[in-house]
Amino acid sequence: MKRKLKEKDAELVRAREQNLVRENKSQNDRMDKMTKAIVCLQRMSLVDAHSKYMAEGAMNVDAKRSMEDLYASYHDLGGNGIGTKLHDDMIHLPEQKYSN
């Protein structure tokens, strides 16, 4: 009887472990998908900012700071390539004065 109870307990432990492994994999997959979506949105924001500020030929200090923060996060999440080119173009733009 004790042996059967131990076997049943071991079965339950294995089943719980398998469930935890499945849940962990599911959560990791979901996080990977969310990270890819965030990187995509960040790239789109960099493209939009690049289009705007390259056409203007200058960029104000606050916009540059925001772009730097956005790019840092983009890069940390694994984005690179085109985002780096866009960042490098914008960082070299002259700083525009605020208009009153």
N, C-alpha and C positions, 0 to 999 in steps of 0.2 A: 504493500500500500504506500509506504513512504517513498519507495522508488518511483512509483507511478506519479506521485505528487511532485517529486523533484523533476521528472521528465516533463510534466505538464508546465511547471514553472519555467524550465529552460526553454520550452516551446514559446511561451508567452514573452519571455525576454527577447528571444530571436525575432519574433513577430514585431515587437515594439521597436527594436533596433532597425529592422527593415523599413518600417513605417517612417522612422526618423530620417533614414537615409533618403527615402523617396521624397519626403517633404523638403529636406535640405536641397536636394537636386532641383526640385521644382522652384524653390525660392531663388537659388542661384541663377537658374535659367531666366526667371522673371527679372532679376536685377540686371543681368546682362542685356536683356532687351530694353529695359528702361535706360540704361547707360548709353546704349546705341542711339536711342531716341533723343536723349539729352544732347549728345554730341552732334547729332544731325541738326537740332534746333539752334545750337550754338553756332555751327557752321553757317546756317542760314542768316543768323544775326550778323556774323562777321561779313558775309557777302553783302548784305544790305547796307551796313555801315561803310564798307569799302566803296560801294557804288556811290553813295551820297557824298562822302568826304573827298574822294578822289575827284569827283565832278566839281566840288567846291574849291579844291586845291589847298585846303587848310582844315584844321580840326581843333576845336577848343580843348582846353586842358581837361575839363570834366569828361568829355567824350573820350579822350585818350585814356584817362584813368579807367573808365568803365570798360573800354575795349581791352585794356591790359588785363583787367580782372577776368573778363569773359574769356580771353585767350588763355590765361593761366589755367582756368578750370577746364577749358576745352582740351588743352594739352595734357593736363593731369589725368583726364578721363580716357586718354588714348588717341584723341584727335591730332592730326598733324597734316602734312602735305599742303593742301590748298589753304588751310587756315593759317599756316605759318607764313606763306607768301602774302596773304591778305594783311596779316599783322605787320609784317616787315614793311609793306608799302605804306600803311597808315602811320606807323610809328615815326617815319621819316617826313611826314607832312609838317609844314610849318604850323605853329600854333596861331589860331585866329583870335582876334580880340573880341570881347563881348560887345555887342551893340546895345546902346541905351535906348 
